[in-house]
Amino acid sequence: MNKIPNYALYGESPQPAWHESLHVESISKRSGAHDWEISAHRHDGLLQILYLQSGTGEVLLDNAKVRAQAPCVLFIPSQIVHGFSWAGAVEGHVITAVQHPLESITRMLCPTLLPQLLKPQVIAVPHWSPAQDPLLPLCLSLYEEYHNRARDHVACSMSLLLALVIQFMRFSAAGDTSPATANNRRSQQLTSFRELVDLHFRQHRSLNDYADELGVTAATLGRLCQEQLGMTPMTVINARLVLEAKRELAHSSQSVKQIAHSLGFADVGYFSRFFRKHVQSSPREFRSQAQTPTGP
């Protein structure tokens, strides 16, 4: 039974959350050591930002493979299954940081940016000269803070990280036009709901349980999801279950029965019917398709 690998950094065992709040290195250091191939894995509580300055490759983000062409920024939130297949040597910077503090600061200072922190993105940026590049000084400053460990380096690093995120999100095609940004309070409630779903989706909690924890009624939670997302709360919960099922089917060798049980389904037959209803294929059909090579 092989689950999706979960690393602090690729190839390294997870450390306690307090062990390290920031890690900065060149993309070539770790990818080069693995022959420019990083297998599918994910990080608990850690986001990654890759500033690709030269080179190209294919990036796995959950169940989608996308092309990354320098110069670009890759933003990979916590729990997103990801991997890299670089087309030879690449150069750039990779920053790994605890996601929750960044979310908390963003919620207070620039809440309209918060929805952007919750989805993986590949963002094209202009071809700057080194003197004009607004991202490079921030990456280098983060590198210095990480390696020198001067007084209050965590606070300084978090400020630099927020500045970096703001800079590259300005180039995101989505910008701040997400419907979830129209009302800050509702946006925060929606974010809290999604965080609770991430914590408890395996337990198949009721809508009333989620509403009670948020301090709202089930009807209010329903209106919030309809207004902000155009879907019901149950659709959000089911989508999270389906996403995790797809991840495990595509990237692990666990049996369908093992995956069903890990997702809180006592009956594998019911899990299969649930999956087919939402994906229009059986778990085995989806696994076969997802694990079939699509090219050289």
N, C-alpha and C positions, 0 to 999 in steps of 0.2 A: 504494500500500500504506500504509494508515493504521493504526498500532497504537494501543492505548489510551494517551492522553496521560499522561505521568508527570511530575509537578511536585514541586518543593520546596514552593512555595505555589502555589495555583491561578493560572495565567497566567504563572508565572515559571519559567525554566529551572532544572533541578536544580543545586545547588551541591555541592561536595565535602562529605563527612560532617563534616569538622572545621569547616566554615565557620560553621555556626549550629546550636546545640543546642536553642534555644528561640525561639519567636516567639509573641507575644501581641497580639491586636488585637480590636476589636469585630466581631461578625458582620456588622453593617451596613456596615462600611467596605469589605469586599471584595465581599460579595453585592450591596450597593447599587450599586456601580460596574459590576456586570454585570446590572443590571435584575432582581435577585433570582433569577437563574437561573445555577446553576453546573453545567456539563456534566460528564459522567462522566469521572473521572480517578482516579489513585491516586498514592501517595507511597512511594518506596523508603526503608525504614528509619525513617519518621516516623509517629507516631500523632497523631491529632487528638482533642481534647475540645471539644465545643461545649456551653456552658451557655446554653440558650435561655430567656430570661426573659420575652419577650413575642412573640406572633405564632404562626403555624402554617405548615405546609408539608409537602411530600412529599419523602422522603429515599430515594435509591437506595443500597442496600447490597448490592453484588455483583448478584445477579439478582432481588432482592426490593425492592419499593417499600413503604415504611412511612410512616405518618402521624406527624408530630412536632408535638405541641401543648404550648406553654409552660404551666407550667415543666417542663422536662425536661433531661436530659443525654444527649448523643450521644457515644458512645465508638467511635472508628473506628481500629482497629489498622493497622499498616503493610500495604501491598499490597491492602487492600480497595478495590475499585472503588466509588466513591461520587460522588454528585451531589446538588444541592439545587434544588428548585422551590418557593420561598417564596411564600405567598399574600399578596403585598404586603410592606410593611416589617416587619422583625423586629429585635429587640434582644437582645443577650447578648454573651458572650465566647467567643472561639475560641483555643485553646491548641494549638500545634503543637510537638512535642518529639521528640527522638531516642528510639526505643522501647527499644533494647537496654539502656542504663544503667538505665532504670526496671525492666525485667525482672530485671536482675542484683540490684538492691537488693531487689526484691520476693521473689526466690528466697531471699535471706538472712534477711530480716526477717519476711516474712509469706507463706510459700510457698503457703498455702491460697488466696491471692488470685490466684496466677499463672494458672490456667486462664481466669479472667475477663478477663485482659489480651489474650487471643488471639482473642477473638470480638467482632464488632461488636454494639453494644447501643443501644437507646433506652430510657432509664430515667426514669420519671416521678418527680418529687420534689414535696414538699408546697408549698403556696402560702404561703411565709414572708413576713413583713414584712421590710424591709431590716435592721432591728435584730436579727431572729431568724435570718436566713439564715446558715448555717454555710459555705456555698460562696462567697458573694460576697467575704468578706475574703481568702480564699485566692486567688481570681482577681485581685483588685486588688493583692495582694502580689506575685503573679507578674508582673503588668503593670509594677509598679515595679521589680522586679529586672531585667526584660528591658530597660526603657528607661534606667534609671540606670546599669547595669553597674558596681555597686559591687564592692569586693574580694570575691573568692570567690563571685561571683553565681551561677555554675553550680551549685556545691554547695548553695547556699541554695535556688535554684530547684528543684533535684531533690527536696529535702526537702519543699518546699511542694507540688510536683506529686504526690509519694507521698501526702501528707496529703489532697489533693483527691481522688485516686483512691479512697482508703479511704473517705472520706466518701460519695461517690456510689455506690460499690459496696454500701454498707450498704442502699441502697434498691433494689438489683437483686433482681428476683424470684427469680433463680437463687441468689443468696447464695453460701454456701460449701458447698452440698449436692452439688456435682458429685462423681461417683464417683472422679474423678481426684485428689481432695484427701484421700482416706482414708489414704494413706501418703505422707509427704513425699518419701522417697527415690524411690519409684516414680513419683510425680508429676514429679519432676525428670528422671528417665530418660525419661518419656513426652514431656516438653517438649523434651528434647534430640533425641529421635527426630523429632518434628515439625519442629524447626528444620532438621535434616539433610534431611528430605524437601523442605522449602521450597527448600533450596539445590540439591538434586540431582535433583528429580523429572523434569526434562527429559532426564536422562542414562539413565533406566531402569536404575538400579543394582539389583543383586541384594539379597535380604534379608541374605545373608552379609556383603556390603559394609557395610550399615548396622549390623549387629550387631557387626562387627569394630571399627568406629569408635566405637561405644558401649562397647566392652569387655565385651560379653556374647555368649552363644551365640544362634544363630537361634531355638532352642527357647525360651530365656528371653525373647527379644523377643516371640515369639508369645504366651507366657503373659501378659506385661505388657499387651499390647494387648487380649487377651481379658478380663483381669481389670478393667482400667481403662476400656476403651471398648466391650467386648462385640463386638469385630471383630478380624480378622486384620491383621497389618502390611501385607499386600498390599492389603487394602481401604483402609487409610489412604493408601497411595501412589496407588492408582487414583483415590480420591476427590479427591486433590490435582490429578491430571492432568485429571479431569473438570471440576473447578472452574475451572481455568485455561482449558480449552477453552470452557466456557460464557461466561467473561468475554470472551474474544477474539471469539467468535461474536456476542455481544450488543452489544459496544461498539466493535468495530473494523471496518474495511472490508477486512481481509485475506481472501484467498480461503481456502477450506477446505484446499486443498493447502498454502498458505503456513502456515496455522495448524498443520496436521499436522506439517510439517517443523520448525517452531519448538518443537514439543513432543516432538521426538525420534522421530517416526514416519517412517521412510523410505518407507513405502507408504501413500498416502492411502486406499486401499481398506481396509487393516487398521485405520487410524485410524477410519474411518467405522463399521466393524463394532464396534470397541471402544466408541465413543461410543454407538451404538444399544443395545448390551448394557447399559450403565449408565444411560442416560437414556430408553430406550424410544422414541427418535425419531432420525432421521438428523441430522447436523450442519446441513444446509440447512433441514430442517423446524424444528429448534430455533431457528435464526437468524430464520426467517420469523416464528415465533410471538413471539420475544423482541423483535423490532423493530417489531411491529405495535402502534400506539397503542391503549391500553386505555380511553381516555376523553378528555374535552375538556381 
